[in-house]
Structure formats: C-alpha cells, structure tokens
C-alpha cells in the first residue's frame, strides 16, 4: 500500500501538508464506516484505499460490514433498482426482512465510532441505534438518486432524516431534507493496481492471457453485469460500428456479494453476444485490478453506457489513462465529461454508435479528449480531494449551526 509521500510527485507537497493539518482537528475521534460488502463496487474499492491513508494521517478510521442472507440482498437489490427509478414496490414481508436484518446487525456491531458513517441503503436503518448510543451520524449515498420511485424514497426518508447529515455524489441527487447535505464526488487512487502506470509488455501480457487481439481497434466497457449498465445497448452500438469499421468489443466486469442479479445478467449478455468471435465477455474475479488496468490502457475507446449511474468510477479511471470515453449523460457522469472537450456524452444507442465511429476514424480528436480528461481528473477526482472533503465534513459535525468554521 502506498504511503502519502508516494503521492507527492502527483499531488505536490502542499496538498499532503493540508491533509495533515485538517486531520489534526480530528485527533481523539473515531470514524466508523459501515457498508454491506468488502469487495465489488466503488464503495468497497474507495474504502480499501482510503482507510490506510487516513490511518497515516493520524485519523482513527474503522470499517465494519453488515451481514445478510440471500433474502435480504434480494430486497436491497430491488430497493436499489427502485431508487434508480424502477417502479418497484416493496411488500410488507420484504420490509420486515430489511428491518429485521438491520436490527440484528445493530445488536452485533461494536459501536466504537464518534462519527458513524453509513454507506448506501443496505445499512441505513442502523440509525435507529442512535436513540440508544448517541454519536454523530452521516449517511453517504453513492447511487443515482435523481428520480427515485416515490414509495421507496418515502420509506427511506424516515431513516435519512434521523442523521446529522447526508452526502450525495452530484447536485442532481440532492433532496429536500431537514438535515444538512454535502456534495462529495467519489475518487480514484492513481497509485492503485488498477490505475498505476503499466509497461507495454504488461498490457500485451494481459491481452495475450485473455486471448484478445491487441492490434485490432478495441471498444471496452468495464462494469458490473447489471441491467442499469446497459450491456445489451453496448452490443447493439458495437454491431452498428462493426458494419463500417473492423473492431472488437470487450465487456468485462465482476460481481458483488450484495448484487444477486449479476450472474443472470452475465448469462444474458453471453446469449446476446452469440457466436461473434470479436465480442469478449469476461467475468473477472475481485482480484483483477491489473487486468482491468491493462484492458483500459490497451483499448482504443472506453464506453460507459449506463441507464443510471451514481458516478461511474470507470470513467475517471479511463480518463486518467488519457483514453477517449463515450458515456451516457446520466447521474454523476456529466461531472466528469464535458461534451466534446473531455469526452463524449450520448443519449441513445444510435448516438453512441455515431460517436464511436467518429473517434475510431479521428485518432487526433480522440487523443485530445483523453488529454483534456486526464487534466480534469487530476484536478478534481483523485483520492486526496476526496479525503479532504471527508475531513472537512467530519470537522463540521462538531460545529453545528456555524456557517463558517475557522480552522
């Protein structure tokens, strides 16, 4: 795991010094993160990288997981889809499964945090414990909250309003709430195995291992196998491009413990790909960061054709590698891409196919998009900025009612 000093060539010494100054304000305080899985998805990835760096800053940051069975995660997946706008109504029995699992976890967790930092809907009802133990409570929403299904939103609102603050990834996700809200976008770690520089030899080795032609123009989407990532739309766009340009498509991703639909979607994507030898559908294990890095660096264009998206860390990863990105104009994606400047934003399969053709035929324009995107990620979406935002949020909890906190 890199040390903070290892980031100085990328961030500069002043950024690191500022983090230490802010961390001093939290001496003696414990931050207790709670979510539903330690692998799979952006939340686990961010916490895995961030917590060791917080420790080096002198912040006592801890991480606990809630436990749940298949029934619980089936309910939370339906809840997840409803929050992304699907008209999914939870039955009384599903609500009972959700509440009872949260109550069981509340009784098992060692409540050690001065600040309890709850991530996403799965453990949201743990805030009921606040009546008994007090503390400062923050709820962090990592998903696209722009148009939640009203009945599920109203159910969750009753818990959210018990927190001291709520954190969203983009302005479009903010809600009318009686508590404070913070807008904090996710981030990538430039020194992680998924984002570090790779040699051409390392890239070619991965392509050879996965039986992918490194010389053929390559379109790639890295995502969990999820309907909301629209892998079927990606295949349709690729087929349109294929009529004019000989290219190949990579659809690569893994699963998560709290996503029971993943294997079903993967099987359906395989069926959709059919016998096309130039469509590579790769189900990657959790330890595939090097492979993902190499696939992104060896690709010609990166896609993220999500129907809904909280932020889309794969976009930041691709732009960090100076790759042109074609992505849907949904959720937090427009925070990362300015159309025709740092990437391409699209709304339809036809639009996606049009811009893929343009970028494959205009390599200089594609490179300019990648260069601009790299600068944007460097300035706004690296882990140092993310840590700074969290430290400022935690400090603000100890200054309630103050519009300005003087440090």
Secondary structure as the mmCIF struct_conf table of DSSP 4:
data_model
#
loop_
_struct_conf.conf_type_id
_struct_conf.id
_struct_conf.beg_label_comp_id
_struct_conf.beg_label_asym_id
_struct_conf.beg_label_seq_id
_struct_conf.end_label_comp_id
_struct_conf.end_label_asym_id
_struct_conf.end_label_seq_id
HELX_RH_3T_P HELX_RH_3T_P1 UNK A 4 UNK A 7
HELX_RH_AL_P HELX_RH_AL_P1 UNK A 8 UNK A 11
HELX_RH_AL_P HELX_RH_AL_P2 UNK A 13 UNK A 24
TURN_TY1_P TURN_TY1_P1 UNK A 25 UNK A 28
STRN STRN1 UNK A 30 UNK A 35
BEND BEND1 UNK A 36 UNK A 36
BEND BEND2 UNK A 38 UNK A 41
HELX_RH_AL_P HELX_RH_AL_P3 UNK A 42 UNK A 56
TURN_TY1_P TURN_TY1_P2 UNK A 57 UNK A 58
STRN STRN2 UNK A 60 UNK A 65
HELX_RH_AL_P HELX_RH_AL_P4 UNK A 70 UNK A 83
TURN_TY1_P TURN_TY1_P3 UNK A 84 UNK A 85
HELX_RH_AL_P HELX_RH_AL_P5 UNK A 92 UNK A 108
BEND BEND3 UNK A 109 UNK A 109
BEND BEND4 UNK A 114 UNK A 114
STRN STRN3 UNK A 115 UNK A 119
BEND BEND5 UNK A 120 UNK A 121
TURN_TY1_P TURN_TY1_P4 UNK A 122 UNK A 123
HELX_RH_3T_P HELX_RH_3T_P2 UNK A 124 UNK A 129
HELX_RH_AL_P HELX_RH_AL_P6 UNK A 130 UNK A 133
STRN STRN4 UNK A 136 UNK A 140
BEND BEND6 UNK A 143 UNK A 143
TURN_TY1_P TURN_TY1_P5 UNK A 146 UNK A 147
HELX_RH_AL_P HELX_RH_AL_P7 UNK A 150 UNK A 160
TURN_TY1_P TURN_TY1_P6 UNK A 161 UNK A 162
BEND BEND7 UNK A 163 UNK A 164
STRN STRN5 UNK A 165 UNK A 168
BEND BEND8 UNK A 169 UNK A 170
HELX_RH_3T_P HELX_RH_3T_P3 UNK A 171 UNK A 173
BEND BEND9 UNK A 178 UNK A 179
STRN STRN6 UNK A 180 UNK A 183
STRN STRN7 UNK A 188 UNK A 188
TURN_TY1_P TURN_TY1_P7 UNK A 190 UNK A 191
BEND BEND10 UNK A 192 UNK A 192
TURN_TY1_P TURN_TY1_P8 UNK A 193 UNK A 195
BEND BEND11 UNK A 196 UNK A 196
HELX_RH_AL_P HELX_RH_AL_P8 UNK A 200 UNK A 209
TURN_TY1_P TURN_TY1_P9 UNK A 210 UNK A 211
TURN_TY1_P TURN_TY1_P10 UNK A 214 UNK A 215
BEND BEND12 UNK A 216 UNK A 216
STRN STRN8 UNK A 217 UNK A 222
BEND BEND13 UNK A 225 UNK A 225
HELX_RH_3T_P HELX_RH_3T_P4 UNK A 227 UNK A 229
HELX_RH_AL_P HELX_RH_AL_P9 UNK A 231 UNK A 242
TURN_TY1_P TURN_TY1_P11 UNK A 243 UNK A 244
BEND BEND14 UNK A 245 UNK A 245
STRN STRN9 UNK A 247 UNK A 253
TURN_TY1_P TURN_TY1_P12 UNK A 257 UNK A 258
TURN_TY1_P TURN_TY1_P13 UNK A 260 UNK A 261
HELX_RH_AL_P HELX_RH_AL_P10 UNK A 262 UNK A 273
TURN_TY1_P TURN_TY1_P14 UNK A 274 UNK A 275
TURN_TY1_P TURN_TY1_P15 UNK A 277 UNK A 278
STRN STRN10 UNK A 279 UNK A 283
TURN_TY1_P TURN_TY1_P16 UNK A 286 UNK A 287
HELX_RH_AL_P HELX_RH_AL_P11 UNK A 289 UNK A 297
TURN_TY1_P TURN_TY1_P17 UNK A 298 UNK A 298
BEND BEND15 UNK A 300 UNK A 300
STRN STRN11 UNK A 301 UNK A 304
BEND BEND16 UNK A 307 UNK A 308
BEND BEND17 UNK A 310 UNK A 310
HELX_RH_AL_P HELX_RH_AL_P12 UNK A 313 UNK A 320
TURN_TY1_P TURN_TY1_P18 UNK A 321 UNK A 322
STRN STRN12 UNK A 324 UNK A 328
BEND BEND18 UNK A 329 UNK A 329
TURN_TY1_P TURN_TY1_P19 UNK A 331 UNK A 332
HELX_RH_AL_P HELX_RH_AL_P13 UNK A 333 UNK A 336
STRN STRN13 UNK A 339 UNK A 339
TURN_TY1_P TURN_TY1_P20 UNK A 340 UNK A 342
STRN STRN14 UNK A 343 UNK A 343
STRN STRN15 UNK A 344 UNK A 346
BEND BEND19 UNK A 347 UNK A 348
HELX_RH_AL_P HELX_RH_AL_P14 UNK A 349 UNK A 361
HELX_RH_AL_P HELX_RH_AL_P15 UNK A 363 UNK A 380
BEND BEND20 UNK A 381 UNK A 381
STRN STRN16 UNK A 382 UNK A 382
HELX_RH_AL_P HELX_RH_AL_P16 UNK A 383 UNK A 396
TURN_TY1_P TURN_TY1_P21 UNK A 397 UNK A 398
BEND BEND21 UNK A 399 UNK A 399
TURN_TY1_P TURN_TY1_P22 UNK A 400 UNK A 401
BEND BEND22 UNK A 403 UNK A 404
#
